[in-house]
Structures are given as structure tokens and as C-alpha cells.
Amino acid sequence: MTAIAPGATIGILGGGQLGRMIAMAAAKLGLKAHIYSPDADSPAFEVAAVHTIADYEDEDALRAFAATVDVITYEFENVPARTASILAAIKPVRPDAAALAASQDRLVEKEFMTSLGILTAPFMNVESAGALARAVAQLGRPSILKTRRFGYDGKGQTQIREGSDIAVAYRSLGGVPSILEGMVPFTKEISIVAARGLDGSFAAYDVCENHHEHHILDRTIAPAGIEPHTAERGVAIAKTIADALDYVGVLAVELFLTVEDGKEVIRVNEIAPRVHNSGHWTLGGAVTSQFEQHVRAICGWPLGATTRHGTRVEMRNLIGADVLAWHDILSSGDTSLCLYGKAEERPGRKMGHTTKVFYD
């Protein structure tokens, strides 16, 4: 397989902060970026050589976009199947359609994990209020009802508790195909950000520990405070998934850590076929950032070192008005700041992040 040479153009679907940071990493390596997004105020446009404003269903615009680039990637997994199909017929799309299919639908994702012998939360398919009642009877309460598609940061889900009206819960998510998941009594939420190259090479960053507030990632600490064998198992799971998908690029695997019979056990919550918020610590906290690593992988270049700087690294998201503290953050002297160029801060909106490397 021929590597894409410096000077080439990477096409990126999506113009948010992830697309922005991929484009910046590409520029560092002598590559150009062409951002495709339907949102006229996409922050990634500011750092890209070219951008296209068009819907993901605009087939003429998609074909014109593909004609200008050498390889195509994306910053979010909910790329319409038709969009991916049109683009893949013209230029390489990495990660490919198989990775999208495995991650876009929570039921498909869970069944894929089960087929690989990977533990997940117990789950059942739900396509009606009656099916939900049967699933609740089997999995018990509390449990979590999630839409099979288009959920993130706590959206598209509701908890079924004692006394919850099942019919109301089903209708609250729009009555769309869903999945009921049994509750996992986790002690920590952890994730693995890793990359697989075009040649099948694999490299993982330190397993990291994630803390959420209101269903949104608040901070990530690397490395996670877990047993070495648990970290090894997590990396092995990520490699198994990447190999099974013949994956190319960076992916993230989110897991629950439980203690069962006195031993640490990990269960996959979900996968993200892209660079990931919990990998932002690598930007300034590791030899190769996840964004540069993704660019290397999709271009067929050697993967970079994933070595962590310092004894530990902490990344904090700046959500909404948190970004107004930018001056104080810069004045601290030991914390790096990355802002996403978004014009307006709103509650729940990711505006930037900070990274601090510790040497204690």
C-alpha cells in the first residue's frame, strides 16, 4: 500500500474541534486539510486550506469534495452510510465503512463485542413499549434505555428506576429503536486510545481514567489508577477490536472497571472510531498526540511513539463559561491551554481544554 506523501490533502468530514485539531496536526506534517461541514460557523474552517459548506446528503458536493483530496477521514461517527459509500467509491475513507457500521448502532456494537468474547453490560434490543417491559423484567431496575443511534454526552438515554413508567420512558426517546442496558456497578470509567496503521501496526497510549459531570467528560488522568494486568487486558481488547475491523486510524474504547470477587474486571461501554475527548491529554502530554497519530495512520505513515511525558498527565475540559478563565489559566505557568475557536460559550458546550504534566 502506497503512503500519501507530504503536500497531499486530507479531507475531513465535520468541522468541530476534533476536525480542527486533526487539520492542525496535518499542517505540522506538511499536509493540507479540506473540511466538509454543513455548519457555516465551523471552527475547523479557520485552520484549513479549503472548506466546503454543504449537507452530508448533497451528492454533487460530496463528489466535488472527494475530487480535491487524497484520503478522507471524519471527526464523528454518525456519517450517513450513503455519504460514506459515495466518498469511498472515489477516494480511500479511513477508518472505513465497517468501523462506522460497528459504532453507529449500539445494538450492533454490543453484538460485535460479544462475538469477540469481550464483556459488556447486559443488554436487550427494544423496538416497542412491550419489548421494553420484557427487557426490564429480565434485566431489572435500575437499567438504562438508550437510543440505538445518535447518542452522546448523555443524550438519547433515560434511566428506568423503581416506579418509572415504562411506556412514558419509551416515548421520551421518541419511540425509536433502542437498547436496554443493565446497570454496571463500576468503580471507575476508563478508556484506551490507540491507533492501527495501514500496515496493521498497533500502538496504544496509557489507559486513562475519566471523570464526568452531568454526563460530560470533566477531566482525564493518565495513567489510570488500575492494576498493571488490567491495563494490559484493556490494551489487548483495543487491539482485538482494531484487528477485527481491519481498522486504520485512531480509535477509543470506553470501559467500566468493576471489582468482582476481589478482582478488577473491565467491560466495554462503547467504541468511538475517531480521535476522542479522553485522548486530548496526549496533546502536550505524549510524544505523539492522538491527532498526529491519526494523520500518520490514515496516510500510511509509521505510527509515532505513545510515550507519556512526566509521571502523570491531567486534562480538564472547559465547558461553557469555564473558558472565561483563560487569562488565569495562562497565568498559572504550568498548564497549557487549547481553545477551539468557538464564538459563543453555552452551558454544556466544549470550548477548550487544559493539560498539565506532573513530574512528582
C-alpha positions as CSV (number, residue, x, y, z in Angstrom):
1,M,0.0,0.0,0.0
2,T,1.4,3.4,-1.1
3,A,1.8,6.1,1.6
4,I,0.4,9.5,0.9
5,A,3.2,12.0,0.6
6,P,3.6,15.4,2.3
7,G,1.9,18.1,0.3
8,A,-1.2,16.0,-0.1
9,T,-4.7,17.0,1.1
10,I,-6.7,15.2,3.8
11,G,-10.5,15.5,3.5
12,I,-12.2,15.8,6.9
13,L,-15.9,15.3,7.4
14,G,-17.0,17.6,10.3
15,G,-15.9,21.0,11.3
16,G,-15.8,20.9,15.1
17,Q,-12.9,20.9,17.5
18,L,-11.7,17.4,16.6
19,G,-11.6,18.3,12.9
20,R,-9.8,21.5,13.8
21,M,-7.1,19.6,15.8
22,I,-6.7,17.0,13.0
23,A,-6.2,19.8,10.5
24,M,-3.6,21.5,12.7
25,A,-1.7,18.2,13.1
26,A,-1.8,17.7,9.4
27,A,-0.3,21.1,8.8
28,K,2.6,20.3,11.1
29,L,3.4,17.3,8.9
30,G,3.2,19.3,5.6
31,L,-0.3,18.2,4.7
32,K,-3.3,20.3,3.8
33,A,-6.8,19.9,5.1
34,H,-10.1,20.3,3.3
35,I,-13.0,20.5,5.8
36,Y,-16.5,19.4,4.7
37,S,-19.3,20.6,7.1
38,P,-22.9,21.8,6.8
39,D,-22.3,24.4,9.5
40,A,-21.1,27.8,8.3
41,D,-19.5,28.7,11.6
42,S,-17.4,25.5,12.0
43,P,-14.3,26.3,14.0
44,A,-12.2,23.9,11.9
45,F,-12.6,26.2,8.8
46,E,-10.2,28.7,10.4
47,V,-7.2,26.4,10.2
48,A,-7.9,24.5,7.0
49,A,-6.6,25.3,3.5
50,V,-10.0,24.7,2.0
51,H,-13.6,24.2,3.2
52,T,-16.9,23.2,1.8
53,I,-20.3,24.2,3.3
54,A,-22.8,21.6,2.2
55,D,-25.1,18.9,3.6
56,Y,-23.9,15.4,4.1
57,E,-26.6,14.3,1.7
58,D,-25.5,16.6,-1.1
59,E,-24.1,14.1,-3.5
60,D,-22.7,16.6,-6.0
61,A,-20.9,18.5,-3.3
62,L,-19.5,15.2,-1.9
63,R,-18.2,14.2,-5.2
64,A,-16.6,17.6,-5.8
65,F,-15.0,17.4,-2.3
66,A,-13.6,13.9,-2.9
67,A,-12.0,15.0,-6.2
68,T,-9.9,17.6,-4.3
69,V,-8.4,15.3,-1.6
70,D,-6.2,12.2,-1.4
71,V,-7.7,10.5,1.7
72,I,-10.9,11.1,3.7
73,T,-11.5,10.8,7.4
74,Y,-14.1,12.1,9.8
75,E,-14.4,13.6,13.3
76,F,-17.6,12.0,14.3
77,E,-19.1,8.5,13.7
78,N,-22.6,9.4,12.6
79,V,-21.7,9.9,9.0
80,P,-24.6,8.8,6.9
81,A,-24.0,5.4,5.2
82,R,-24.8,6.8,1.8
83,T,-22.2,9.6,2.3
84,A,-19.5,7.1,3.2
85,S,-20.4,4.9,0.2
86,I,-20.3,7.8,-2.3
87,L,-16.9,9.0,-1.0
88,A,-15.3,5.5,-0.7
89,A,-16.0,4.9,-4.4
90,I,-13.8,7.9,-5.2
91,K,-11.1,8.1,-2.6
92,P,-10.0,6.0,0.4
93,V,-12.1,6.6,3.5
94,R,-10.2,5.7,6.7
95,P,-11.5,4.4,9.1
96,D,-13.8,2.6,6.6
97,A,-17.5,1.7,6.5
98,A,-17.1,-1.4,8.7
99,A,-15.9,0.8,11.6
100,L,-18.8,3.1,11.1
101,A,-21.3,0.3,11.0
102,A,-19.9,-1.2,14.2
103,S,-20.1,2.0,16.1
104,Q,-23.2,3.8,14.8
105,D,-25.7,1.4,16.3
106,R,-25.4,0.5,20.0
107,L,-27.1,-2.9,19.4
108,V,-24.7,-3.8,16.6
109,E,-21.8,-2.6,18.6
110,K,-22.7,-4.7,21.6
111,E,-23.3,-7.8,19.5
112,F,-20.0,-7.2,17.8
113,M,-18.2,-7.1,21.2
114,T,-20.0,-10.3,22.3
115,S,-18.9,-12.0,19.1
116,L,-15.3,-11.2,20.0
117,G,-15.7,-12.6,23.5
118,I,-15.5,-9.1,25.1
119,L,-17.5,-8.4,28.2
120,T,-20.2,-5.6,28.0
121,A,-23.1,-4.6,30.2
122,P,-26.0,-7.0,29.8
123,F,-28.3,-5.7,27.0
124,M,-31.5,-6.4,25.1
125,N,-33.0,-5.0,21.9
126,V,-36.0,-2.7,22.4
127,E,-38.3,-1.9,19.5
128,S,-41.6,-1.3,21.3
129,A,-43.0,-0.4,24.7
130,G,-43.9,-4.1,25.2
131,A,-40.3,-5.2,24.3
132,L,-39.1,-2.7,26.9
133,A,-41.4,-4.2,29.5
134,R,-40.0,-7.6,28.8
135,A,-36.4,-6.3,28.8
136,V,-36.9,-4.6,32.2
137,A,-38.4,-7.8,33.6
138,Q,-35.2,-9.6,32.6
139,L,-32.5,-7.0,33.3
140,G,-34.2,-5.4,36.3
141,R,-34.2,-1.9,37.7
142,P,-32.3,0.4,37.6
143,S,-31.4,0.0,34.0
144,I,-30.7,2.4,31.1
145,L,-32.7,2.8,28.0
146,K,-30.7,4.2,25.1
147,T,-31.5,5.0,21.5
148,R,-29.5,2.7,19.2
149,R,-28.2,5.7,17.2
150,F,-27.2,9.4,17.7
151,G,-26.5,9.5,21.4
152,Y,-23.5,11.3,23.0
153,D,-22.8,13.2,26.2
154,G,-25.8,11.7,28.0
155,K,-28.2,12.5,25.1
156,G,-30.6,9.9,23.8
157,Q,-30.9,7.9,27.1
158,T,-33.1,7.7,30.2
159,Q,-32.8,5.6,33.3
160,I,-35.5,3.1,34.3
161,R,-35.8,3.3,38.1
162,E,-38.3,1.8,40.6
163,G,-41.6,3.4,39.9
164,S,-40.6,4.6,36.4
165,D,-43.5,4.4,33.8
166,I,-42.1,2.2,31.1
167,A,-44.4,3.5,28.4
168,V,-43.5,7.1,29.2
169,A,-39.8,6.2,29.2
170,Y,-40.1,4.6,25.8
171,R,-42.0,7.6,24.4
172,S,-39.5,10.1,25.9
173,L,-36.8,8.8,23.5
174,G,-39.2,9.2,20.5
175,G,-40.2,5.6,20.3
176,V,-37.2,4.8,18.1
177,P,-35.3,1.5,18.1
178,S,-33.4,1.4,21.4
179,I,-31.4,-0.9,23.6
180,L,-31.8,-1.6,27.3
181,E,-28.6,-2.0,29.3
182,G,-28.3,-3.4,32.7
183,M,-26.5,-1.2,35.3
184,V,-22.9,-2.0,35.8
185,P,-21.7,-1.2,39.4
186,F,-18.4,0.3,38.1
187,T,-15.8,1.8,40.4
188,K,-14.1,3.8,37.6
189,E,-14.6,4.8,34.0
190,I,-11.5,4.2,31.9
191,S,-10.6,4.4,28.3
192,I,-8.0,3.3,25.8
193,V,-7.0,5.5,22.9
194,A,-5.0,3.5,20.4
195,A,-4.1,3.5,16.7
196,R,-3.8,0.9,14.0
197,G,-1.7,1.7,10.9
198,L,-2.4,0.8,7.3
199,D,0.2,-2.0,7.6
200,G,-1.5,-3.4,10.7
201,S,0.9,-1.9,13.2
202,F,-0.7,-1.1,16.5
203,A,0.2,1.5,19.3
204,A,-1.8,2.3,22.4
205,Y,-1.5,5.2,24.8
206,D,-1.6,4.8,28.6
207,V,-5.0,3.6,29.8
208,C,-6.6,6.7,31.3
209,E,-9.2,7.4,33.9
210,N,-12.2,9.6,33.2
211,H,-14.4,11.7,35.5
212,H,-17.8,13.0,34.2
213,E,-20.0,15.8,35.4
214,H,-23.6,15.9,34.1
215,H,-22.8,13.2,31.6
216,I,-20.0,15.3,30.0
217,L,-16.3,14.4,30.4
218,D,-14.8,16.8,33.0
219,R,-11.3,15.5,33.4
220,T,-9.0,12.7,32.3
221,I,-6.0,11.4,34.2
222,A,-3.2,9.3,32.6
223,P,-2.3,6.8,33.6
224,A,-5.4,5.3,35.3
225,G,-5.0,4.0,38.8
226,I,-5.6,0.4,37.9
227,E,-3.6,-2.9,38.2
228,P,-1.0,-3.5,35.5
229,H,-2.7,-6.7,34.3
230,T,-6.0,-4.7,33.9
231,A,-4.2,-2.1,31.8
232,E,-2.7,-4.9,29.7
233,R,-6.2,-6.5,29.3
234,G,-7.6,-3.2,28.2
235,V,-4.9,-2.7,25.5
236,A,-5.5,-6.3,24.3
237,I,-9.2,-5.6,24.0
238,A,-8.5,-2.4,21.9
239,K,-6.2,-4.4,19.6
240,T,-8.7,-7.2,19.2
241,I,-11.3,-4.7,18.1
242,A,-9.0,-2.9,15.8
243,D,-7.8,-6.1,14.1
244,A,-11.3,-7.4,13.7
245,L,-12.3,-4.3,11.9
246,D,-9.1,-4.1,9.9
247,Y,-9.1,-0.6,11.3
248,V,-7.0,2.3,10.1
249,G,-6.7,5.4,12.3
250,V,-7.1,6.3,16.0
251,L,-10.0,4.7,18.0
252,A,-11.1,5.0,21.6
253,V,-12.6,2.2,23.7
254,E,-14.6,3.3,26.7
255,L,-14.8,0.8,29.6
256,F,-16.3,0.3,33.0
257,L,-14.0,-1.0,35.7
258,T,-15.7,-3.3,38.3
259,V,-14.4,-5.3,41.2
260,E,-15.8,-8.9,41.1
261,D,-14.7,-11.5,43.7
262,G,-11.9,-9.2,44.7
263,K,-10.5,-8.9,41.1
264,E,-10.6,-6.0,38.7
265,V,-12.8,-6.7,35.6
266,I,-13.4,-4.5,32.6
267,R,-16.4,-4.3,30.4
268,V,-16.7,-2.3,27.2
269,N,-19.2,0.5,27.3
270,E,-18.7,1.8,23.7
271,I,-16.2,2.4,21.0
272,A,-15.5,5.6,19.1
273,P,-13.9,5.2,15.6
274,R,-12.1,8.6,15.8
275,V,-9.9,10.8,17.9
276,H,-11.6,11.2,21.3
277,N,-12.0,13.7,24.1
278,S,-10.3,11.3,26.6
279,G,-7.2,11.4,24.3
280,H,-6.8,15.2,24.4
281,W,-4.2,14.7,27.2
282,T,-1.8,13.4,24.5
283,L,-1.7,16.9,23.0
284,G,1.3,18.1,25.0
285,G,1.2,15.1,27.3
286,A,2.7,12.5,25.0
287,V,5.5,12.3,22.4
288,T,2.9,12.0,19.6
289,S,-0.6,13.5,20.0
290,Q,-3.6,11.4,19.1
291,F,-4.3,13.9,16.3
292,E,-0.8,13.5,14.7
293,Q,-1.1,9.7,15.2
294,H,-4.4,9.7,13.3
295,V,-2.9,11.6,10.4
296,R,0.1,9.3,10.3
297,A,-2.2,6.2,10.3
298,I,-4.6,7.3,7.6
299,C,-1.7,8.4,5.4
300,G,0.1,5.1,5.7
301,W,2.9,6.6,7.6
302,P,4.8,4.9,10.6
303,L,3.0,5.3,13.9
304,G,4.6,7.6,16.4
305,A,5.7,6.9,19.9
306,T,2.9,7.0,22.5
307,T,5.3,7.6,25.5
308,R,3.7,9.8,28.2
309,H,5.6,12.9,29.5
310,G,6.1,13.1,33.2
311,T,4.7,10.8,35.9
312,R,1.1,11.6,35.1
313,V,-1.0,14.0,32.9
314,E,-4.3,15.6,33.7
315,M,-6.6,17.1,31.0
316,R,-9.6,19.2,32.0
317,N,-12.4,20.2,29.7
318,L,-13.5,23.9,29.6
319,I,-17.3,23.7,29.4
320,G,-19.4,26.8,28.7
321,A,-18.3,29.7,30.9
322,D,-15.2,27.8,32.1
323,V,-13.5,29.3,29.1
324,L,-13.7,32.8,30.6
325,A,-10.9,31.8,33.0
326,W,-8.4,31.7,30.0
327,H,-6.3,34.5,31.4
328,D,-5.9,32.9,34.8
329,I,-5.0,29.6,33.2
330,L,-2.3,31.2,31.1
331,S,-1.0,32.9,34.2
332,S,-0.6,29.7,36.1
333,G,2.7,28.9,34.3
334,D,2.4,25.1,34.5
335,T,-0.8,24.5,32.5
336,S,-1.2,24.5,28.7
337,L,-4.4,25.9,27.1
338,C,-6.1,24.8,23.9
339,L,-9.1,26.8,22.8
340,Y,-11.4,25.6,20.0
341,G,-12.3,29.0,18.4
342,K,-16.0,28.8,19.1
343,A,-17.7,32.2,19.0
344,E,-20.2,31.7,21.8
345,E,-19.9,29.8,25.1
346,R,-23.1,28.0,26.1
347,P,-23.9,25.6,29.0
348,G,-22.7,22.1,28.1
349,R,-20.6,23.3,25.1
350,K,-17.0,22.2,25.0
351,M,-15.0,25.4,24.5
352,G,-11.4,24.1,25.0
353,H,-9.3,22.1,27.4
354,T,-6.2,22.4,29.6
355,T,-3.3,20.0,30.0
356,K,-1.0,19.7,33.0
357,V,2.0,17.4,33.1
358,F,3.2,16.3,36.6
359,Y,6.7,15.2,37.5
360,D,6.2,14.1,41.1
